[in-house]
């Protein structure tokens, strides 16, 4: 099980991935990331750019 850190809290990556925008997540998966944390960090930045707001966990 992989965990990612967001706002100084740890989360199960598979649970957070289910909450991500599917289209945006798919676009990012075309790139290669060294870790789930790297992918998540890229997603958070892309989400803010696309939707004009921070990604909310929970």
ZADRENVEX-980448 format. One line per 4 residues: number of its first residue (from 0); their letters; for each residue x, y, z of N, C-alpha, C. Coordinates in nm, 2 decimals, decimal comma. Layout:
N
NUM) a) X:Y:Z:X:Y:Z:X:Y:Z; ... .
END
This chain:
58
0) xxxx) 0,08:-0,12:0,00:0,00:0,00:0,00:0,09:0,12:0,00; 0,06:0,21:-0,09:0,14:0,34:-0,11:0,06:0,45:-0,04; 0,14:0,54:0,03:0,08:0,65:0,09:0,13:0,78:0,03; 0,05:0,88:0,03:0,10:1,01:-0,01:0,07:1,11:0,10 .
4) xxxx) 0,15:1,22:0,10:0,14:1,32:0,20:0,08:1,45:0,13; -0,02:1,50:0,20:-0,09:1,62:0,15:-0,13:1,70:0,27; -0,09:1,83:0,28:-0,12:1,92:0,39:-0,08:1,85:0,52; 0,04:1,79:0,52:0,10:1,73:0,64:0,03:1,61:0,69 .
8) xxxx) -0,06:1,55:0,61:-0,13:1,43:0,65:-0,10:1,32:0,55; -0,10:1,20:0,60:-0,08:1,08:0,51:-0,21:1,02:0,47; -0,22:0,98:0,34:-0,34:0,92:0,29:-0,30:0,80:0,20; -0,39:0,70:0,20:-0,37:0,58:0,11:-0,39:0,63:-0,03 .
12) xxxx) -0,29:0,61:-0,11:-0,30:0,66:-0,25:-0,41:0,60:-0,33; -0,44:0,48:-0,31:-0,55:0,42:-0,39:-0,69:0,48:-0,36; -0,71:0,52:-0,23:-0,83:0,58:-0,19:-0,84:0,72:-0,25; -0,73:0,80:-0,25:-0,73:0,93:-0,30:-0,75:0,93:-0,46 .
16) xxxx) -0,69:0,83:-0,52:-0,70:0,82:-0,67:-0,84:0,81:-0,71; -0,92:0,74:-0,63:-1,06:0,72:-0,67:-1,14:0,86:-0,66; -1,08:0,96:-0,60:-1,15:1,09:-0,58:-1,10:1,19:-0,69; -1,00:1,15:-0,77:-0,94:1,24:-0,87:-1,03:1,24:-0,99 .
20) xxxx) -1,03:1,36:-1,06:-1,09:1,37:-1,19:-1,04:1,27:-1,29; -1,12:1,19:-1,34:-1,08:1,08:-1,43:-1,00:1,12:-1,55; -1,05:1,23:-1,62:-0,99:1,28:-1,74:-0,85:1,33:-1,71; -0,84:1,41:-1,61:-0,72:1,48:-1,57:-0,62:1,37:-1,53 .
24) xxxx) -0,66:1,27:-1,45:-0,57:1,17:-1,40:-0,52:1,09:-1,52; -0,61:1,06:-1,62:-0,56:0,98:-1,73:-0,46:1,06:-1,82; -0,48:1,19:-1,83:-0,38:1,27:-1,90:-0,25:1,27:-1,84; -0,24:1,27:-1,70:-0,12:1,27:-1,63:-0,05:1,13:-1,64 .
28) xxxx) -0,13:1,03:-1,64:-0,07:0,89:-1,64:0,01:0,86:-1,77; -0,01:0,95:-1,87:0,07:0,93:-1,99:0,22:0,96:-1,96; 0,24:1,04:-1,86:0,38:1,07:-1,82:0,44:0,97:-1,72; 0,56:0,97:-1,71:0,63:0,87:-1,61:0,67:0,95:-1,49 .
32) xxxx) 0,63:0,89:-1,37:0,66:0,95:-1,25:0,74:0,85:-1,16; 0,83:0,90:-1,08:0,92:0,81:-1,01:0,84:0,75:-0,89; 0,73:0,81:-0,84:0,66:0,76:-0,73:0,52:0,81:-0,73; 0,43:0,74:-0,65:0,29:0,79:-0,64:0,29:0,93:-0,59 .
36) xxxx) 0,38:0,97:-0,50:0,38:1,10:-0,45:0,41:1,20:-0,56; 0,50:1,17:-0,65:0,53:1,26:-0,76:0,41:1,28:-0,85; 0,34:1,17:-0,88:0,22:1,17:-0,96:0,11:1,26:-0,88; 0,10:1,24:-0,76:0,00:1,31:-0,68:0,03:1,46:-0,68 .
40) xxxx) 0,15:1,49:-0,66:0,19:1,63:-0,66:0,16:1,70:-0,79; 0,19:1,63:-0,90:0,16:1,68:-1,03:0,01:1,69:-1,05; -0,07:1,60:-1,00:-0,21:1,60:-1,01:-0,27:1,73:-0,94; -0,22:1,75:-0,82:-0,27:1,86:-0,73:-0,24:1,99:-0,81 .
44) xxxx) -0,13:2,01:-0,87:-0,10:2,13:-0,95:-0,19:2,14:-1,07; -0,20:2,03:-1,14:-0,29:2,03:-1,26:-0,43:2,06:-1,23; -0,48:2,00:-1,11:-0,62:2,02:-1,07:-0,64:2,17:-1,04; -0,55:2,23:-0,97:-0,57:2,38:-0,94:-0,57:2,46:-1,07 .
48) xxxx) -0,49:2,42:-1,16:-0,48:2,50:-1,29:-0,61:2,48:-1,37; -0,66:2,36:-1,38:-0,78:2,33:-1,46:-0,91:2,38:-1,40; -0,92:2,36:-1,26:-1,05:2,39:-1,20:-1,04:2,53:-1,12; -0,92:2,58:-1,11:-0,91:2,71:-1,03:-0,93:2,70:-0,88 .
52) xxxx) -0,91:2,58:-0,83:-0,93:2,56:-0,69:-0,84:2,44:-0,65; -0,81:2,43:-0,52:-0,73:2,32:-0,46:-0,81:2,19:-0,47; -0,73:2,08:-0,48:-0,79:1,95:-0,47:-0,82:1,92:-0,32; -0,95:1,88:-0,30:-0,99:1,85:-0,16:-0,99:1,70:-0,13 .
56) xx) -0,93:1,66:-0,03:-0,93:1,52:0,01:-1,03:1,51:0,12; -1,12:1,41:0,10:-1,22:1,38:0,21:-1,34:1,45:0,20 .
END
